[in-house]
Amino acid sequence: MQISLSHEMLAITLQEDAKTFYFLQNLAEKNFQKKIGRKNKTIIFKEESELVQRRYFLKLISKLYQKKNDDLLMRNCIENALDKTIKITLLKSNQLLQHIDIKMDIEDNYAVVFSIGTPNTLLTSYLKNYFKDHLVRFRTKNNTMTLYPNSAQTAHLIEKLLQQKELLGCFVHFKYDEEDFLTYKLSLRGRKSKRNHHGALYSLLEEYFSVLECKIDDSFEIVRGNYLKLVKKYHPDSCGLLADDLHIRYLKKFQEIQYAYEMIKVHYKNESHLRIA
């Protein structure tokens, strides 16, 4: 078992140890809601309501690590990684790591577009969580993600991302113009992003408000009221007896409603600097 720690992630790599990997993957499936995974990789994101389960899960990993490593400091680091994303990877001896080229462009010195190339659901989910306090748009037709900044902190997050050489068990290479990015960082420090100054962002917000059947100038109380009404209508538990095709459409609508509401909450937080639940 190999352990690596970053500011945001605890990465656990199991070499030719499928038994332990599937054991941990099964525990994650039973105990954590906010996760993504596939055959040889599982990623668990932080959820405040799951702090107890996360604490026991990390203690278990620490004990498994202890069996082959007498490193008390690392074991303490594992058990204290309560606020980090947890990535568990099964690596086989004949397994070659995938190489991904990601192109980054800056549109109108404002929106940042990441072109991922080939479809990679795991990677797009990771990026969505990485920029969780931002408005983002994924376009599946051309496998791009557009990021809209909310402060100078956005540039700091992007800079940290560009320094990564490996993500989710894949080698990554970011292609971008360094001078353009430097100009972009300086511009974010010297201005406040405002909705009415940026047509692209305004248009994106309008779409999210439309999903919740609201107007862009509605109060947060109205938005939340519509959200609760629509969530109740399209919740999977409410449409379990519908025909399969209708059930799928309701489920997709429910996911769109959830995502739109999360993005609109970000907008209200940035506009009013209030704590919005």
Secondary structure, DSSP 8 states (H G I E B T S, - for coil): -EEEE-SSEEEEEEES-HHHHHHHHHHHHHH-SSEEEETTEEEE---GGGHHHHHHHHHHHHHHHHTT---HHHHHHHHT-TTSEEEEEEE-TT----EEEEEEEEETTTEEEEE--S--HHHHHHHHHHTTTSEEEEETTTTEEEEE--STHHHHHHHHHHT-SEETTEEEEEE--HHHHHHHHHHHHT----GGG-HHHHHHHHHHHHHTT--TTS-HHHHHHHHHHHHHHH-GGGSTTS-HHHHHHHHHHHHHHHHHHHHHHHHHHHHH-----
